Amino acid sequence: MGIIDKKYQSKLASDKIGGAVVFWHVDDIKKTFEKLVKMGHRIQDGFITASVVDPFGNVLGIMYNPHYLEILKSMNR
């Protein structure tokens, strides 16, 4: 998965918001969210997590989850 420039958007693509929400764990959610907004993503309300809409109308979610980190640590033992 990746984010590409809108100039490569298919003529069949819609400008409406839709699609699946993908959440990536990030260590600094505030810094990552601010960077995404500076890149042109639009703010969309979220629940404990943050999500933005990319130039194609896809919703990208980011999250910080301490429980996820605990699980990763336990798996590396």
C-alpha positions as CSV (number, residue, x, y, z in Angstrom):
1,M,0.0,0.0,0.0
2,G,1.2,3.5,-0.7
3,I,0.2,7.0,-1.3
4,I,0.9,8.5,-4.7
5,D,0.5,11.8,-6.4
6,K,-3.1,12.7,-7.5
7,K,-1.9,13.3,-11.1
8,Y,-1.7,9.5,-11.5
9,Q,-5.4,9.0,-10.4
10,S,-7.4,6.8,-12.7
11,K,-10.2,8.5,-14.8
12,L,-12.5,6.0,-13.2
13,A,-11.7,7.1,-9.6
14,S,-14.3,9.0,-7.6
15,D,-13.8,12.2,-5.6
16,K,-16.1,10.9,-2.9
17,I,-14.7,9.6,0.4
18,G,-14.9,5.9,0.8
19,G,-13.1,2.6,1.0
20,A,-11.5,0.7,3.9
21,V,-9.8,2.5,6.8
22,V,-6.2,1.2,7.3
23,F,-4.6,1.9,10.7
24,W,-0.9,2.0,11.1
25,H,0.7,2.0,14.6
26,V,2.9,5.1,15.0
27,D,5.1,6.1,17.9
28,D,4.3,9.8,17.8
29,I,0.7,10.2,16.8
30,K,0.6,14.0,17.1
31,K,3.7,14.5,15.0
32,T,2.6,12.0,12.4
33,F,-0.9,13.5,12.2
34,E,0.5,17.1,11.8
35,K,2.8,15.8,9.0
36,L,-0.1,14.2,7.1
37,V,-2.2,17.4,7.4
38,K,0.8,19.5,6.1
39,M,1.0,17.1,3.2
40,G,-2.6,18.0,2.2
41,H,-4.6,15.4,3.9
42,R,-8.0,16.6,5.3
43,I,-8.9,16.1,9.0
44,Q,-11.7,13.6,9.8
45,D,-13.0,13.0,13.3
46,G,-11.8,9.8,14.9
47,F,-12.1,7.8,18.1
48,I,-8.8,7.9,20.1
49,T,-7.1,7.4,16.8
50,A,-6.7,9.9,14.0
51,S,-7.6,9.6,10.3
52,V,-7.2,11.8,7.2
53,V,-8.5,11.6,3.7
54,D,-5.9,11.3,0.9
55,P,-6.2,13.0,-2.5
56,F,-8.1,10.0,-3.9
57,G,-10.7,10.0,-1.2
58,N,-9.3,7.1,0.8
59,V,-9.4,7.3,4.6
60,L,-6.0,6.7,6.2
61,G,-6.0,6.0,10.0
62,I,-3.1,6.2,12.4
63,M,-3.0,5.1,16.0
64,Y,-0.8,4.7,19.0
65,N,-1.6,1.6,21.0
66,P,0.6,0.8,24.1
67,H,-1.1,-2.6,24.3
68,Y,0.2,-3.4,20.8
69,L,3.8,-2.6,22.0
70,E,3.4,-4.9,25.0
71,I,2.4,-7.7,22.7
72,L,5.3,-7.1,20.4
73,K,7.7,-7.1,23.3
74,S,6.3,-10.4,24.6
75,M,6.6,-12.0,21.1
76,N,10.3,-11.1,20.9
77,R,11.3,-12.9,24.1
